Structure formats: C-alpha cells, structure tokens
Amino acid sequence: MSGRPIRGVEEIRVGSTLFAVFLPLALALVLFGLGLTLTTADFARVLRYPKAAAVALACQILVLPVICFGLIHLFGLTGALAAGMMLLVAAPGGPSANLFSHIAGGDVALNITLTAINSVIAVFTMPLIAAFAFDRFLDDGSKLGVRPDKFIQVFAIVLVPVAIGMLVHRRFTAWAERMRRPVKIGSGVVLALVVVGAFAQQPKTFADNFGKLVTLCLVLSTISFLIGYFVPRLARVDADQAIASAMEIGIHNGALAITVAVSVLHNDKMAVAPALYGLTMNIPAVIAAYLLARYIRKSPTGPVPATV
C-alpha cells in the first residue's frame, strides 16, 4: 500500500524533470525557425514605418499588461494562475501571427519586424513582469525580485536560438529558404506538444479552473485584437499595418511563457494559463482574420498584397 503513492510521486517527478528538459529544446527549435526567417533588415525596417511600430509596441508592452492586470482582478484569478497570465502578456507575438496576418491581408513584413523587435524587448520585460507577478500574486512568501541571472536565462532562451537561425540564414540562404515550410510545420507540432505537456503537468489545476480560465483567455484575446487594430487606426496607421498590429498583439508566444515559467521560474502551475491561452486565442484569431479579410476585399483600394 505504501509503495504505490511513492511510485506515483516518483513518476510525477520524473515526468516534470523530462518536461523541464524538453521545454528549452523545443522552444529553441521554434525560435531557431524564427531566426531562419529573419535578417538584419527586418530590424532596420522599423525606420520605414516608425509610427506603426511604435503604436503597436506601446499597445503590447504598456497597455496590454494593464488590461490583463485588471481582468485578473475582475475574474478573481489568484496565485500562480494570475502570475502566469501576466507572464503571457509579456511574451512577444507567436509564430502563427504572420500566418493569420497574411490571411487577413495584413502587412506581414511589419509582423516580422514587430516579432523581431519584441523578442529583444521581452528579454528585459519578462523578468520584470515575472518579478512583479511573484510579489503581487504569490502569497507563499515567494519573492523573486529583479535578479540578473533571470535576465541571462531569458536572454539565452530567447535570443541565442534566434541569432543562430539568423546566422544560418545568412551563411546558407538557399537552404534556409527551403527549410521555411518544414520548420513552420515542425514548430506547430512542437508548440502543440508544449501545450499538451503543460496540461499534463497540472491536470487538477487545469480541470478545477477550466471555465474561469477559458473565459478570461477569450476576453483578453478579443480585447487584444480590438486594441491592436483600432488604436493604430485612430493614430492614422494604414489598415494593412493595423491588421499586422492586431495579429501581433492578440497572438502571444505561449510556448515562451510556458518555458520561462517551468525552466526559469520553476513553477509548473504558472504554465497552465499560457497553455490554455495558446489554444483559445485561435478562436478570436480566426474570427478576426475572417472579418478583416472581408473588410480588405471590400475596400476601394482592393486587397493589400502580403507575403509570408
């Protein structure tokens, strides 16, 4: 009788350890794939449309965390789940943002630029927001504080694979171009495995909070798409660039948030909210892409050319 619980605990520990090891490797593959699509010109391109980039980044870095914080209190989310939501909004745009932007008629080049710039910014914002979330929502005495080692870990997780991918793209351009599609497919599979793995680590937390988290994720995602499109339009940003902004702001890199939660902060429970958002955000994303694509087709100027 006494042996069974111990064996169950050991199995959970082994599973958690394997997941923690798998996560950085999986995310490295995804971010390496991102690097294969980037060049230094993608970072410099922000100078061509500074207003569109500035408005989108301001919405994502400043406005969205405030809105998420308010929704957390509105829905009564607490503890590691609340901290996980804050970590999620600090993550840059997800890999599928470019795809949805292309479908909706957005400026995919702007998407690529925003993802590139925001990936660099996330190295600094994610540890800061994680420290705030720990101090604000975890009542078990946990104090993360602003620690240089966390910045270094996030830097290694985010920028090193991207930089390697960019270097490979520069040295072996033809191979990198051929690998774009396979890497995109592989990234999608890896992201799905990461989400499933996050649920497997915390099945009870997922089951007990499913309704509340799904509703919160859908509301946050919908608001993100609305802000991402209408704020740039109010700032007189072109429609195709506003669409790119909406997709970048509404679609987050949940795998990055999960990896930081599990591998950097060592808190599996924080990964539940980003994992669920990674699934639910696709519903508003599909609706937004459909509606915006219809709007672009009916526009007097016709469809906006977009390339992936």
N, C-alpha and C positions, 0 to 999 in steps of 0.2 A: 504493500500500500504506500509506504513512504517513498519508494523508489520512483513511482510514476510522476509525482509533481516535480521531483528533482530533474528527471529526464526531460520533462516538458519545459522547465526553466532553462535547462542547458540548450535545448533545441532552439528556443527563442533567442538566447544569447548568440548562438552560432549564426542564426538567420540574420540578426541585427548586425553582426560583425561583417558577414558577407555582403549585406546590403550597403553598409558604410564604405566598404572597399570598392564595390561595384559602381557606386554613385559617381565619384570623381572621374572614373574611367569612362563611364557612359557620357557624362557631361563634356568631358574632354573631346570625345568623338563628335558631339554635336557642335561644339564651339570650333573645333578644327574645321568642320564642314563650313561653318560661317566664315572662317578665315580664308577658305578656298575661294569664296565669292568676293572678297574684299581686296582693294588696292589702296595705296595712299591717296589716290584721287578721291576716293569715297569720303575720306575725312576732310579733304580740301574743298569738296563740293558744297559744303555748308556756306562758303563765301558767296556762292551763286544765288542762294535764296536765304539770306540770314533771318529775315522776318519769320518765314515759315518754320525754320528750325528752332528759332528762339521761342516762339509761341508754343510749339509742340513740346519742347523740353521743359518749359516752365510749367505747363499743364501736368506733365508726367512726374516731374521731380518735386514741385511745390504744391500744386492744387490737389492732386490725387491722394497723397498721404493724408492730407487734412480731411478730405471727404471720407476716406477709409476709416480714419480715427472716429469720425462722427457716426458712421454706420455701425462700427463695432459697439459703441455705447448704445445706439438705438436698438440693436438686436440683442443686447445683453451678453455679448460674447466676452469671455474672460480667459485668463491664464494663457497657456501655450497656444491655444487656438487663435486668440486675439493677436498674440505676438507673431504667429505665422502669417496672418493676413497682412500685418504691417510689413513683414519681410517680403511678401509677394509684391506689394505695390512699389517696393524699392527696386525690384528686378527690371531689367530692360525689356524691350519688346521680344516676343517669342519668334522662333523660326517661321511659323506659319503666317506672320503678319504680312510678309511680302506676297505670299500666295493670295491671301484674301484681298490685299490691296490691288493686285493685278486683276482679280475677278471683278472688283468693284470699279475699275477704271482709275485707280489712284496713281500717283507718281511714285513708282516703285524705286526709282533712284533715290528719292527722298527717304523712303523707308530704310534703304540700305545705309544711308548716311546717318539717320537717326539711331539705328541699331548700333552702328559703329561708335558714334559719339557717346551714346548712353551706356554702352558696355564699359567704356573707360570711366565714366562718371560713377557707375554702380560700384566700382572698387572702393570708392570713398563713402557713398551714400548708404550702401547696405550695412556695413559695420556700425555706422552712426545710428541708423534706424533700429538695427538689432539691439544696440545698447539701450536706446530709449524704450523699446518694447519690453526688454527684460526688466528694466527698472520700474516700468509703469504697470505691467500686467502680471508678472510672476510674483506671487505673494509668499514664496517659499524661502525668501531671503536671498534669492539669486541676484547678484549684481554683476553685470558684465563690464560696464564702463567702456571707455574708449581705449582699446588696447591695440598697440601697434602690430602685435602678432596676428590679430584678426584681419587687419588690412592686408598683411603679407599673404595670408592664406587665401583671401578672396582674390587678391591680385594673381596668385598662382593658378587658382581655379578658373578665373575668367580670361585673363589677358594672355597667359602663356600659350594655351592651345590656339587662340585666335592668331597670335603673332606667328606661330609655327605654320599655320594654314596659309597666312599671307605670304610668308617666305617661300613656301612650296609653290604657291600660285605664281610668284614672281620668277622662280627658277624653272618651273616646269609648267608653263602656262597651258600648253595644249592638253597635257594630262589632267590638269585641274579643271579645264573646261569640260572634258569628257566625264569627269567624276562628279560633276554637279548634280545630275539627276540621281545616280546611285546613292550619293551621300545624303541628298534630301530624303530619299525613301528610307535609308538606314537611320537617319536622325528621327524620323517619325516613329519608327519601330522602337528605337531606344527611349524616346520620350514616353511612349505608351508603357513600356516596361518599368520606367521610373515611377510613373503614376501608380501602376498596379503594385509595385514594391512598397511604395509609401503606405498604401491602404493595408497591405499585408502586415506591416509592422504595428499598426494601430487599429485592428478591426473593431474593437469595442468603442474606441473614441469616434471612429467613423460612423458606426451604427447609431450610437447614442445622440450624435449631433447632426445627423444627415439632413433633416428637414431645415433646421436653422441655417446650416452652412450653405446648403444649396440655394436657399432664398437670398442669403446675403451675397453670395458669389454672383448670382444672376443680376441682382440690383446693382452691385458695384460694377459689373461688366457693362451693363446697359448705360449707366451714368458715364462710364469711361468713354464709351463710343460717342455718346451725345456731346460730352465736353470736347473730346478730341476732334469732332467735326465742326461744331457750331462756334466754339471760341476762336479758332483760326478764321472762320468765315466772318465773324464780327470784326476781326482785325484786318479784314480785306485780303486774306490769303486766297489764292486761286482754289477752285473746287477740287481739282485733282490732288493738290498738295494737302488740302484739308482732309480728304479721304485717306491719304497716306498717314496723316497725323492720327486720325481716328483709329486706324488699324494698329498703329504702333502703341497707342495709349491703352487700347482695350485688350490687346493680346500680350500677356506677360510671359516671360520665360519661367514657367513654373518649375521646370527641372533645376534651374539655377537656385531658386528659393529653397527647394527641397534639399539640394546638395549642401547649401550653406547651413540649413537647419540641422541636418543629420551629421555631416562630416566636420563642420567648423564649430557649431554651437552644441553639438552632441545632445540634441533634443528631438527625438523621433516624433513627438506629439505636435511640434511646430510644423511638421511637414504635411499634416493632414489637410489644412486649409488650402495651401498652394496646390496640392494634388487634386482636390475637388474643383478648384478654380480652373485647373488645366483641362478638365472635362467640360464643365458647364459653360465656359466662355465661348465655346464653339457654337452654342445656340444663338446668342446675340450676334456673334460674328457672321454667321450665315445670313441672318435676317438683315443685318446692316449692309453686308455686301450685296445682297439682292436688291434692297431698296435704293442704295446708292448707284448701283449699276443701271437701274431703271431711270434714275434721275439723269445720269450722264447721257444715256441714249436719247432722252427727250430734250436734252439741252440743245439750244440753237447752234452751238458750235460743234455738235456731234460728239462722238466718243473721244475720250482722251487716250492717245497712244500710250501704251505701257509695256515695258519689257521686264522679264523676270531675270 
